[in-house]
């Protein structure tokens, strides 16, 4: 059981499209999909978080919960459903090199295979991630994408298992490369 101040949602995304509204709560690395009704009903909300993230949110008084739920929905980030889920904090778990121009992107328990060409082309990368992992990475300026991909390739893990192998767990390229916006500016003459 959590206390009131320990339960903090990282962010709530409101996906709009196809005549429906869907909500994704991001909490401690989990992405939990809810309907509006499931957010509004406290017992359902608590059960859903417990089932998917293993954490039971604190029980609030009825009026207090309704007010909290309303504030949460008011402050949600709104995105179109067709691009689900576009995420500025998108981060792959790691990139593994198999040699001979073959790669595996590890993302939230999925292993997605790439060739060097598909990896280096942003359109191919985004299409493949959407098809295999049901996630559409954010679109970067071409120069920024090349820099990010070069950095990923440079820091890729070799496929052969090694003792004490380091992995890029849950790191965002935006955290690792704070000058990302600068690259886009650098592209201008």
C-alpha positions in Angstrom: 0.0 0.0 0.0 1.3 3.4 -0.9 0.8 6.6 1.0 -0.7 9.7 -0.7 2.6 11.4 -1.4 4.4 8.3 -2.8 1.9 7.8 -5.7 3.0 10.1 -8.5 2.0 9.5 -12.1 4.8 10.4 -14.6 2.3 11.5 -17.2 -1.1 10.9 -18.7 -1.6 10.9 -22.5 -5.0 11.4 -24.0 -5.3 9.7 -27.4 -8.1 11.1 -29.6 -9.4 9.6 -32.8 -11.8 7.1 -34.4 -14.6 8.6 -32.3 -13.0 7.3 -29.1 -10.8 8.7 -26.3 -8.2 6.4 -24.8 -5.8 7.3 -21.9 -2.3 6.0 -21.3 -1.0 6.4 -17.8 2.8 6.3 -17.6 3.9 5.1 -14.1 7.3 3.9 -13.0 8.2 2.7 -16.6 4.7 1.1 -17.1 2.2 2.3 -19.8 -1.3 1.4 -18.6 -4.2 1.9 -21.0 -7.5 3.0 -19.5 -10.9 4.3 -20.7 -12.4 7.5 -19.3 -14.8 5.4 -17.2 -11.9 3.4 -15.7 -10.2 6.6 -14.6 -13.4 8.1 -13.2 -14.1 5.0 -11.0 -11.6 4.8 -8.2 -12.0 1.0 -7.5 -11.4 0.2 -11.2 -8.5 2.6 -11.4 -6.8 1.1 -8.4 -7.3 -2.5 -9.5 -6.0 -1.7 -13.0 -2.8 -0.1 -11.7 -2.3 -3.0 -9.3 -2.8 -5.6 -12.0 -0.4 -3.9 -14.5 2.2 -2.2 -12.3 2.0 -4.2 -9.1 1.2 -1.1 -7.1 -2.0 -0.2 -5.3 -2.7 3.6 -5.4 -3.8 5.1 -2.1 -7.5 5.2 -1.3 -8.9 8.7 -1.4 -12.2 10.2 -0.2 -14.8 10.1 -3.0 -14.9 13.9 -3.6 -11.1 14.1 -3.3 -10.6 11.3 -5.8 -13.1 12.9 -8.3 -11.2 16.3 -8.0 -7.8 14.5 -8.4 -9.1 12.6 -11.4 -10.5 15.7 -13.1 -7.2 17.6 -12.5 -5.3 14.6 -14.0 -7.4 14.6 -17.1 -7.2 18.4 -17.5 -3.4 18.2 -17.5 -3.1 15.3 -19.9 -1.0 15.6 -23.1 -3.3 15.2 -26.1 -2.1 13.2 -29.1 -3.8 11.8 -32.2 -4.5 8.0 -31.9 -3.2 7.2 -35.4 0.3 8.0 -34.2 0.0 5.9 -31.1 2.0 6.3 -29.0 4.2 9.3 -30.1 6.5 9.8 -27.2 9.1 12.5 -26.8 10.7 10.4 -24.1 11.0 7.3 -26.4 13.9 5.2 -25.4 15.0 1.7 -26.6 16.4 -0.6 -24.0 19.5 -1.4 -26.2 20.8 -2.1 -29.6 22.6 -5.4 -30.3 25.0 -5.9 -33.2 25.2 -9.4 -34.8 27.8 -8.4 -37.4 27.3 -8.5 -41.2 25.0 -5.4 -41.0 22.4 -7.2 -38.8 21.0 -5.6 -35.7 18.4 -6.2 -33.0 16.6 -3.3 -31.2 15.4 -4.4 -27.8 12.3 -2.4 -26.7 10.0 -3.3 -23.8 10.6 -7.0 -24.0 10.5 -7.2 -27.8 13.4 -7.9 -30.1 13.1 -6.2 -33.5 15.5 -7.1 -36.2 17.0 -4.5 -38.6 19.6 -4.3 -41.3 22.0 -1.3 -41.2 20.1 0.3 -44.1 16.7 0.1 -42.3 18.3 1.3 -39.1 19.9 4.4 -40.7 16.7 5.4 -42.6 14.3 7.1 -40.1 11.2 6.3 -42.2 12.1 2.6 -42.2 13.0 2.6 -38.5 9.7 4.2 -37.5 7.6 1.9 -39.8 9.3 -1.2 -38.5 8.9 -0.2 -34.8 5.2 0.5 -35.4 4.7 -2.8 -37.2 6.6 -4.9 -34.7 6.3 -3.1 -31.3 3.1 -1.1 -32.0 5.0 2.1 -31.1 5.8 5.0 -33.4 9.0 6.8 -32.4 8.9 10.6 -32.6 10.1 12.1 -35.8 13.4 13.9 -35.5 15.1 16.4 -37.9 17.2 14.3 -40.3 20.5 15.5 -38.9 19.4 14.8 -35.3 18.2 11.3 -36.3 21.6 10.5 -37.9 23.5 11.8 -34.9 21.2 9.7 -32.6 21.6 6.6 -34.7 25.4 7.0 -34.9 25.5 7.3 -31.2 23.3 4.2 -30.7 25.5 2.2 -33.2 28.7 3.4 -31.5 27.3 2.2 -28.1 25.7 -1.0 -29.4 26.2 -4.2 -27.4 27.8 -7.1 -29.2 25.6 -10.2 -29.6 28.2 -12.6 -28.0 27.4 -12.7 -24.2 30.1 -11.1 -22.0 30.6 -11.0 -18.3 29.2 -7.9 -16.7 27.7 -6.8 -20.0 26.5 -3.2 -19.8 23.2 -2.3 -21.2 21.4 1.0 -22.0 18.4 0.3 -19.8 15.6 2.8 -20.1 17.8 5.7 -21.1 16.3 8.4 -23.3 18.5 9.8 -26.0 17.2 13.2 -24.9 18.8 12.6 -21.5 22.0 11.3 -22.9 22.4 13.9 -25.6 21.1 17.2 -24.2 22.4 19.1 -27.2 19.9 17.4 -29.5 18.1 20.7 -30.3 21.5 22.2 -31.1 22.0 19.7 -33.9 18.8 20.9 -35.6 20.1 24.5 -35.4 23.5 23.3 -36.7 21.8 22.1 -39.9 21.0 25.7 -40.8 23.6 27.6 -42.8 
